[in-house]
């Protein structure tokens, strides 16, 4: 099992948390290919393979993002994606990138999730695990005003299928999935919004025969606490901040971003570039370490399941 590890934006904390992982996981490091700028690769501990991208003399300054650095991050993604398509790698763990810097150089995707979906095909779902919570998103990088347009049977089928895969890959035999309502108190019987009664619950009800552990809409303000108490194995949130605010409150240093629904496995630490602390030696490597572990579990589960 060989993983590609990308540096992310070379001015952020991605390179240093990756280096920290290599220093403390020498045996696993032999089964990786690290992708990044040549001068940075020369300073790394041993890895199975080192693949340079970008200009040979490029050197990033921690905390000072540039267009050149964004080009390196993009090139690393391209190399990792191509390596999976060619059978060179079994999956990818990506370092964090700057969406703003990438947009300035013409990167056409909202994030890395959409990039890998474009390169590999499939129906992506953004999900998170690795800490105490397990969360999947019906929609993610879209404005809040557009969320109601995502309340379709096809989108719920996609996210439920993906969340089941994640829970089962993590050892849950019969996953129990709690679904957040869109409105306060899941609409309070229609008093605070009727999307639950009119759209979402009929869709979920129609899926319960195939997925007995699937709930109808639940009040989002209590659902994550109920997961922590063991009532549910995963939560499906309907939009980005509904799921990510509780997750990052509880699991900020441990959570892993997982792109489900694609032909190949892709995970990432669930934190950004953190330019403000880059190069200071204070960034926690736990999320990156968990991202590697989750990627390996997903790859192994898919192999066993024949996926």
C-alpha positions as CSV (number, residue, x, y, z in Angstrom):
1,X,0.0,0.0,0.0
2,X,1.7,3.2,-1.2
3,X,0.5,6.6,-0.3
4,X,1.3,9.9,-2.0
5,X,1.8,12.8,0.5
6,X,1.6,16.3,-1.0
7,X,3.2,19.3,0.7
8,X,0.2,21.7,0.3
9,X,1.0,25.4,0.1
10,X,4.8,25.4,0.9
11,X,4.5,28.6,2.9
12,X,2.0,27.1,5.3
13,X,2.2,24.4,8.0
14,X,1.7,21.5,5.6
15,X,5.5,20.9,5.0
16,X,6.4,21.0,8.7
17,X,3.6,18.6,9.9
18,X,4.5,16.2,7.0
19,X,8.1,16.4,8.0
20,X,7.2,15.7,11.7
21,X,5.2,12.7,10.6
22,X,8.1,11.3,8.6
23,X,10.4,11.7,11.6
24,X,8.2,9.7,13.9
25,X,6.9,7.1,11.4
26,X,10.1,5.7,9.8
27,X,8.6,2.3,8.9
28,X,5.5,3.7,7.3
29,X,7.5,6.4,5.6
30,X,9.1,3.8,3.4
31,X,5.6,3.2,1.8
32,X,5.1,6.7,0.8
33,X,6.0,9.1,-2.1
34,X,6.4,12.7,-0.8
35,X,5.6,15.4,-3.5
36,X,6.9,18.9,-3.1
37,X,9.6,21.4,-4.2
38,X,13.0,20.0,-4.7
39,X,14.9,22.1,-2.1
40,X,12.4,21.2,0.6
41,X,12.6,17.5,-0.3
42,X,16.4,17.6,0.1
43,X,15.9,18.5,3.8
44,X,13.4,15.7,4.6
45,X,14.0,12.5,6.5
46,X,14.0,9.3,4.5
47,X,10.9,8.4,2.6
48,X,10.1,5.7,0.1
49,X,10.2,8.2,-2.8
50,X,10.7,11.9,-3.2
51,X,9.1,13.5,-6.2
52,X,9.9,17.2,-7.0
53,X,7.5,19.6,-8.6
54,X,7.8,23.2,-9.5
55,X,11.0,25.1,-10.3
56,X,14.2,23.6,-9.0
57,X,15.4,26.7,-7.2
58,X,12.0,27.5,-5.6
59,X,12.2,28.2,-1.9
60,X,9.2,29.2,0.2
61,X,9.3,31.6,3.1
62,X,7.1,30.3,6.0
63,X,4.1,32.5,6.5
64,X,4.5,34.4,3.2
65,X,2.3,32.8,0.5
66,X,3.0,33.5,-3.1
67,X,1.7,32.6,-6.5
68,X,4.7,30.5,-7.1
69,X,3.9,28.5,-4.0
70,X,0.3,28.0,-5.1
71,X,1.7,26.6,-8.4
72,X,3.7,24.1,-6.4
73,X,0.7,23.1,-4.4
74,X,-1.4,22.6,-7.6
75,X,1.4,20.7,-9.3
76,X,1.7,18.4,-6.3
77,X,-2.0,17.6,-6.6
78,X,-1.8,16.9,-10.3
79,X,1.1,14.5,-9.8
80,X,-0.6,12.7,-7.0
81,X,-3.9,12.4,-9.0
82,X,-2.1,11.1,-12.0
83,X,-0.1,8.6,-9.9
84,X,-3.3,7.1,-8.6
85,X,-4.9,6.8,-12.1
86,X,-1.7,5.1,-13.3
87,X,-1.7,2.6,-10.4
88,X,1.5,4.1,-8.9
89,X,-0.2,5.1,-5.7
90,X,-3.1,3.6,-3.7
91,X,-4.3,6.9,-2.3
92,X,-3.4,10.5,-1.4
93,X,-2.9,12.5,1.7
94,X,-2.9,16.2,0.8
95,X,-1.4,19.1,2.7
96,X,-3.5,22.2,3.3
97,X,-3.7,24.7,0.5
98,X,-4.7,28.4,0.2
99,X,-7.9,28.7,-1.8
100,X,-7.3,32.4,-2.2
101,X,-3.8,32.0,-3.6
102,X,-4.9,29.2,-5.9
103,X,-7.8,31.3,-7.3
104,X,-5.4,34.1,-8.1
105,X,-3.4,31.8,-10.4
106,X,-6.4,30.4,-12.2
107,X,-7.2,27.2,-10.3
108,X,-10.8,26.5,-11.3
109,X,-12.0,24.5,-8.3
110,X,-13.4,25.6,-4.9
111,X,-11.1,23.3,-3.1
112,X,-9.1,20.0,-3.3
113,X,-12.3,17.9,-3.0
114,X,-13.6,19.2,-6.3
115,X,-10.1,18.9,-7.9
116,X,-9.8,15.2,-7.3
117,X,-13.4,14.6,-8.4
118,X,-12.6,16.3,-11.7
119,X,-9.5,14.3,-12.2
120,X,-10.9,10.9,-11.1
121,X,-14.6,11.0,-11.7
122,X,-17.2,9.8,-9.2
123,X,-19.6,11.6,-6.9
124,X,-17.7,13.3,-4.1
125,X,-18.8,13.7,-0.5
126,X,-16.9,15.7,2.0
127,X,-16.7,13.9,5.4
128,X,-14.7,14.1,8.6
129,X,-13.5,11.5,11.2
130,X,-10.4,10.7,13.3
131,X,-11.6,12.2,16.5
132,X,-14.7,11.8,18.6
133,X,-17.2,12.8,15.9
134,X,-17.9,11.4,12.5
135,X,-19.6,13.9,10.2
136,X,-20.6,13.9,6.5
137,X,-21.9,16.9,4.5
138,X,-24.7,17.0,2.1
139,X,-23.3,20.3,0.6
140,X,-20.1,22.1,1.4
141,X,-18.4,24.9,-0.5
142,X,-21.6,26.7,-1.6
143,X,-23.2,29.9,-0.3
144,X,-25.9,29.4,2.3
145,X,-28.6,30.7,0.1
146,X,-28.0,27.8,-2.3
147,X,-28.3,25.0,0.2
148,X,-32.1,24.4,-0.3
149,X,-31.3,23.5,-4.0
150,X,-29.2,20.5,-2.7
151,X,-32.2,18.9,-0.9
152,X,-32.8,16.3,-3.5
153,X,-33.2,12.5,-3.4
154,X,-30.1,12.0,-5.5
155,X,-27.9,14.1,-3.1
156,X,-29.3,12.3,0.0
157,X,-28.7,8.9,-1.6
158,X,-25.1,10.0,-2.3
159,X,-24.3,11.2,1.2
160,X,-26.0,8.3,3.0
161,X,-24.2,5.8,0.9
162,X,-20.8,7.6,1.5
163,X,-21.4,7.9,5.2
164,X,-22.3,4.2,5.5
165,X,-19.0,3.4,3.7
166,X,-17.0,5.6,6.1
167,X,-18.6,4.1,9.2
168,X,-18.2,0.5,8.0
169,X,-14.6,1.2,7.1
170,X,-14.0,2.3,10.7
171,X,-15.5,-1.0,12.0
172,X,-19.2,-0.1,12.6
173,X,-21.2,-3.1,11.5
174,X,-24.7,-1.6,11.4
175,X,-24.2,2.2,11.3
176,X,-26.8,4.5,12.9
177,X,-26.9,7.8,11.0
178,X,-28.5,10.9,12.4
179,X,-29.6,13.6,9.9
180,X,-29.7,17.3,10.8
181,X,-32.7,19.3,10.0
182,X,-32.4,22.5,7.9
183,X,-34.3,24.8,10.2
184,X,-34.1,25.4,14.0
185,X,-35.5,22.5,16.0
186,X,-35.8,20.6,12.6
187,X,-38.7,22.9,11.8
188,X,-40.7,22.5,15.0
189,X,-43.5,20.6,13.2
190,X,-43.6,23.2,10.5
191,X,-43.7,26.3,12.7
192,X,-40.1,27.3,11.9
193,X,-39.8,26.0,8.4
194,X,-41.4,23.2,6.4
195,X,-38.5,21.8,4.4
196,X,-38.2,18.9,6.8
197,X,-41.9,17.8,6.5
198,X,-42.3,18.7,2.9
199,X,-39.0,17.6,1.3
200,X,-36.4,15.9,3.5
201,X,-38.3,13.5,5.7
202,X,-40.2,11.9,2.8
203,X,-36.8,11.3,1.1
204,X,-35.3,9.8,4.2
205,X,-38.4,7.7,4.9
206,X,-38.1,6.2,1.5
207,X,-34.5,5.2,2.2
208,X,-35.0,3.5,5.6
209,X,-35.9,0.1,4.2
210,X,-32.4,0.0,2.6
211,X,-30.7,1.8,5.5
212,X,-32.5,0.8,8.8
213,X,-30.1,2.9,10.9
214,X,-31.1,6.1,9.1
215,X,-33.0,8.7,11.1
216,X,-35.5,11.3,9.9
217,X,-34.5,15.0,10.5
218,X,-33.3,15.7,14.0
219,X,-32.6,19.1,15.6
220,X,-29.1,20.0,14.7
221,X,-28.4,21.8,18.0
222,X,-28.6,18.5,20.0
223,X,-27.7,15.9,17.4
224,X,-23.9,16.1,17.8
225,X,-24.1,15.7,21.6
226,X,-26.3,12.7,21.0
227,X,-23.5,11.2,18.8
228,X,-21.0,11.9,21.5
229,X,-23.2,10.0,23.9
230,X,-23.3,7.0,21.6
231,X,-26.8,7.3,20.1
232,X,-25.5,7.7,16.6
233,X,-22.4,6.5,14.8
234,X,-22.3,9.4,12.3
235,X,-24.1,12.7,11.6
236,X,-25.1,14.0,8.2
237,X,-25.1,17.8,8.2
238,X,-26.8,19.7,5.4
239,X,-24.3,22.5,4.9
240,X,-20.7,23.3,5.7
241,X,-20.8,25.2,9.0
242,X,-23.7,23.2,10.4
243,X,-21.3,20.2,10.5
244,X,-17.9,21.8,10.8
245,X,-18.6,24.2,13.7
246,X,-19.2,21.4,16.2
247,X,-16.6,19.1,14.7
248,X,-13.8,21.7,15.0
249,X,-14.9,22.6,18.5
250,X,-14.6,19.1,19.7
251,X,-11.9,17.6,17.4
252,X,-9.8,20.5,16.0
253,X,-6.4,18.8,16.4
254,X,-7.6,15.3,15.5
255,X,-10.1,15.5,12.7
256,X,-9.4,14.3,9.2
257,X,-11.1,15.5,6.0
258,X,-12.1,12.5,3.8
259,X,-13.3,12.7,0.2
260,X,-15.7,9.8,-0.2
261,X,-17.4,8.6,-3.4
262,X,-14.3,8.7,-5.6
263,X,-12.4,5.8,-7.3
264,X,-9.3,6.5,-5.1
265,X,-8.9,7.4,-1.5
266,X,-8.0,11.0,-0.6
267,X,-7.7,12.4,2.9
268,X,-6.3,15.6,4.4
269,X,-5.7,17.1,7.8
270,X,-8.7,19.2,8.8
271,X,-6.9,22.5,9.2
272,X,-5.8,25.2,7.0
273,X,-2.4,26.6,6.0
274,X,-2.1,28.5,9.3
275,X,0.3,31.0,7.7
276,X,0.4,32.9,11.0
277,X,2.2,30.1,12.8
278,X,4.1,28.5,9.9
279,X,7.7,27.9,10.6
280,X,7.4,28.5,14.3
281,X,7.4,24.8,15.3
282,X,4.1,25.0,17.1
283,X,1.8,23.3,14.6
284,X,0.3,20.0,15.8
285,X,0.9,17.0,13.5
286,X,-1.9,15.0,15.0
287,X,-4.4,15.7,12.2
288,X,-1.9,14.8,9.5
289,X,-1.0,11.6,11.3
290,X,-4.6,10.7,11.6
291,X,-5.1,11.5,7.9
292,X,-2.5,8.9,7.0
293,X,-4.1,6.3,9.3
294,X,-7.6,6.9,8.0
295,X,-6.4,6.7,4.4
296,X,-4.8,3.3,5.1
297,X,-8.0,2.0,6.8
298,X,-10.2,3.1,3.9
299,X,-7.8,1.5,1.3
300,X,-7.7,-1.7,3.3
301,X,-11.5,-1.8,3.8
302,X,-12.1,-1.2,0.0
303,X,-9.8,-4.0,-0.8
304,X,-11.6,-6.4,1.6
305,X,-15.0,-5.2,0.3
306,X,-14.0,-5.4,-3.3
307,X,-14.8,-1.7,-3.9
